[in-house]
Amino acid sequence: MSLAVVIPAILMQVGPVPNVSSQAADDFATELQNRPSREAVMEEPDNPVSIWLAGCLDLVETDPARAHAQAQIRRNETTGAERVIANHCLGLAATELELWSDAQTAFLAARDETPVEEIRTRSRFGSLAGNAALGGGDLEAGLALLTNAQEDAKNAQEGTLEGFAAFDRARALDALGRQEEALGSLDNATRLIPQLGDAWLFKATLLRRSDRLGEAQAAIERAVEITPNDPQIGLEAGVIAVLDGREEAARASWQSVIDSLPDSRQADAARGYIAQLGPPSDTSATP
């Protein structure tokens, strides 16, 4: 069976923007869990490969260990497109189990066994392999894989895939201490996917760390426009404001996080920041 029959139905859609944390360099799992939609999988309901994959993806959600075992068996018993699909599910199951080396190996095998002319699919698998490498702490390997995936996406003229790869490259570069290169990669990500709020948030954070507070403020304002209720954005907006000497703006930003999600870890952090500020200044005139 040709990949041209199966892959477009299950893998060629980019889907929603993944909710990837830009605050923690070791939080790489969410991108890997950005699976194809159920509707995409079932576009060919009579296709046995599509039926198997749909069942495997369901099992990843309910019993990832079993899905991992079943995908291994199918990978060892199949060839061609079916083996690629088995490695796809195996990688997702390994991600759920945080078996990063297994996930990287599976996604790499899926990429390498995808025909060279199906460059968009190869880019997607390469990005997944790169994120798995980052999840396992192998930053250099992850960066190399993501760089290749970004180039494949560019050659395929797939701007959204290229933008996601650029965003993930920025996280790898930042974790490697290459902050200016990370900012350059984020420039690419925000140009290719202007509505990617996480990229604007990460950009604001890196600019703030570089004491470029004016640019950081512009980036965080863009992030707020895109996802106004994101508590991580509210936290960062407050940090930028207080470093810029705007204490009341910082207090208001952090209080909004507490008001919107009082039981969240971001709200706990906001309370800690406000406690460090102390009571509000009394700005009334004193005779």
C-alpha positions in Angstrom: 0.0 0.0 0.0 1.3 3.4 -0.9 1.7 6.2 1.7 -0.1 8.4 -0.8 -3.3 6.5 0.2 -3.0 6.6 3.9 -0.8 9.5 5.0 -2.8 12.4 3.5 -5.9 11.2 5.5 -4.2 10.9 8.9 -1.1 13.1 9.0 -1.1 15.9 6.5 -3.3 18.2 8.5 -1.5 20.5 10.9 -4.4 20.8 13.3 -4.7 23.3 16.2 -1.8 25.2 17.6 -0.2 23.0 20.3 -0.2 24.5 23.8 3.5 24.2 24.3 4.9 25.9 27.4 7.5 28.5 26.6 8.5 28.9 30.3 10.1 25.6 31.0 12.9 24.3 28.7 12.1 20.7 29.7 8.4 20.8 28.8 8.3 19.2 25.3 5.5 16.6 25.6 2.5 18.6 24.3 3.8 19.0 20.7 4.2 15.3 20.5 0.6 14.8 21.6 -0.8 17.0 18.8 -2.4 14.0 17.0 -4.4 14.1 13.8 -8.1 14.7 14.2 -10.4 11.7 14.5 -12.3 12.9 11.4 -9.0 12.8 9.4 -8.3 9.3 10.5 -11.7 8.0 9.5 -11.8 9.7 6.1 -11.3 6.2 4.7 -13.4 4.0 7.0 -13.0 0.9 4.9 -9.2 1.2 4.8 -7.8 -1.5 7.2 -4.7 0.6 7.9 -6.8 3.6 8.8 -9.0 1.4 11.0 -6.0 0.0 12.8 -4.5 3.4 13.3 -7.7 4.8 14.7 -7.9 2.0 17.2 -4.3 2.4 18.2 -4.7 6.2 18.7 -7.7 5.5 20.9 -5.7 3.0 22.9 -2.9 5.6 23.3 -5.3 7.7 25.2 -6.8 5.0 27.4 -3.9 2.5 27.8 -0.7 3.8 26.3 1.4 0.8 27.6 -0.9 -1.6 25.6 -0.8 0.7 22.6 3.0 0.7 22.8 3.1 -3.1 22.9 0.7 -3.5 20.0 2.4 -1.0 17.8 5.8 -2.7 18.4 4.3 -6.0 17.2 2.7 -4.4 14.2 5.9 -2.6 13.3 7.8 -5.8 13.4 5.3 -7.6 11.2 4.7 -5.0 8.5 6.5 -3.1 5.8 6.0 0.0 3.7 3.2 2.4 4.6 1.8 0.0 7.3 5.2 0.1 9.1 5.3 3.9 9.0 1.9 4.0 10.5 2.9 1.5 13.2 5.9 3.6 14.1 3.7 6.7 14.2 1.5 5.2 16.8 4.4 3.7 18.6 6.0 7.1 18.9 2.9 8.6 20.3 2.4 5.8 22.9 6.1 6.2 23.9 5.5 9.9 24.4 2.6 9.3 26.7 4.8 7.0 28.7 7.7 9.5 28.6 9.9 6.9 26.9 11.7 9.6 25.0 14.3 7.4 23.4 11.7 5.0 22.1 9.6 7.9 20.8 12.6 9.4 19.0 13.5 6.1 17.4 10.0 5.4 16.2 9.5 8.9 14.7 12.9 8.8 13.0 12.0 5.4 11.5 8.7 6.7 10.3 10.5 9.7 8.7 13.2 7.7 7.1 10.8 5.1 5.7 8.5 7.8 4.2 9.2 8.3 0.4 11.5 11.2 -0.2 9.0 12.9 -2.4 6.5 13.1 0.5 8.5 15.9 2.0 5.7 17.4 4.1 5.1 14.1 5.9 8.9 13.7 6.5 9.0 17.2 8.0 6.2 16.4 10.4 7.8 13.1 11.6 11.2 14.9 11.8 9.7 17.6 14.1 8.2 14.9 16.3 11.5 13.1 16.5 13.2 16.4 17.4 10.8 17.1 20.2 11.3 13.6 21.5 15.0 14.2 21.6 14.4 17.4 23.6 12.1 15.6 25.9 14.9 13.1 26.6 17.4 15.9 27.3 19.4 15.5 24.1 19.3 19.1 23.1 21.9 19.0 20.3 20.2 16.0 18.6 16.8 17.7 19.0 18.1 20.9 17.4 19.6 19.1 14.5 16.4 17.2 13.8 14.3 20.3 14.1 16.6 22.2 11.8 16.2 19.5 9.1 12.4 19.4 9.7 12.2 23.1 9.2 14.2 23.0 6.0 11.9 20.2 4.7 8.8 22.2 5.5 10.3 25.2 3.8 11.1 23.2 0.7 7.5 21.8 0.8 6.2 25.4 1.0 4.4 24.5 4.2 4.6 27.7 6.3 2.8 26.5 9.3 4.9 23.4 9.7 8.0 25.6 9.2 6.8 28.0 11.8 6.2 25.3 14.4 9.7 23.9 13.8 11.2 27.4 14.1 9.4 27.8 17.5 10.7 24.4 18.7 14.2 25.3 17.5 14.0 28.4 19.6 13.3 26.4 22.7 16.3 24.1 22.0 18.6 27.1 21.3 17.5 28.8 24.5 18.2 25.7 26.5 21.6 25.5 24.9 22.3 29.1 26.0 22.2 30.5 22.5 19.6 33.2 23.2 20.2 35.6 20.3 19.8 32.7 17.8 16.7 31.7 19.7 15.3 35.1 19.2 16.1 34.9 15.5 14.2 31.6 15.3 11.3 33.2 17.1 11.2 36.0 14.6 10.7 33.3 11.9 8.0 31.6 13.9 6.0 34.7 14.5 6.4 35.8 10.9 5.1 32.4 9.6 2.4 32.0 12.3 1.4 35.5 13.5 -1.3 34.0 15.7 1.0 31.7 17.6 0.6 33.3 21.1 3.1 30.9 22.7 5.8 32.2 20.4 5.1 35.8 21.3 5.1 34.9 25.0 8.5 33.2 24.6 9.8 36.1 22.6 8.8 38.5 25.3 10.5 36.4 28.0 13.8 36.2 26.1 13.7 39.9 25.4 13.0 40.6 29.0 16.0 38.4 30.1 18.1 40.5 27.7 16.9 43.8 29.4 15.2 44.9 26.2 12.1 45.9 28.1 10.5 48.0 25.4 10.7 45.2 22.9 9.5 42.8 25.5 6.5 44.9 26.3 5.5 45.0 22.6 5.8 41.3 22.3 3.8 40.6 25.4 1.1 43.0 24.3 0.8 41.0 21.0 0.6 37.8 23.1 -2.3 39.3 25.1 -4.1 40.2 22.0 -4.0 36.6 20.8 -4.7 34.8 24.0 -5.9 37.3 26.6 -6.8 34.8 29.3 -3.5 32.8 29.3 -2.3 33.0 32.9 1.4 32.5 31.9 1.1 35.6 29.7 -0.4 37.5 32.7 2.6 36.5 34.9 5.1 37.5 32.3 3.4 40.8 31.6 3.6 41.6 35.3 7.3 40.7 35.5 8.1 43.0 32.5 6.0 45.8 34.1 7.7 45.7 37.5 11.2 45.6 35.9 10.2 48.6 33.9 9.2 50.5 37.1 5.4 50.1 36.6 4.5 48.5 39.9 0.8 49.1 39.8 0.5 47.7 36.3 2.4 44.6 37.5 0.1 44.3 40.5 -3.0 44.5 38.3 -1.6 41.9 35.8 -0.8 39.4 38.6 -4.1 40.0 40.3 -5.9 39.2 37.0 -4.2 35.8 37.0 -5.4 35.2 40.6 -9.0 36.3 39.8 -9.3 34.2 36.6 -7.7 30.9 37.9 -7.4 31.1 41.7 -6.4 27.5 42.1 -3.7 27.3 39.4 0.1 27.2 39.9 0.3 30.5 38.0 -2.1 32.1 40.6 0.2 30.8 43.4 3.2 32.4 41.6 1.2 35.7 41.2 0.4 35.7 44.9 4.1 35.3 45.7 5.0 38.2 43.4 2.4 40.5 44.9 3.7 39.6 48.4 7.2 40.7 47.4 5.8 44.0 46.3 4.2 44.6 49.7 1.1 46.8 50.2 0.1 49.2 47.5 1.7 52.7 47.7 -0.6 55.4 49.1 -0.6 58.0 46.4 -3.0 60.4 48.1 -1.6 63.8 49.1 -0.6 64.3 52.8 -1.2 67.8 54.3 
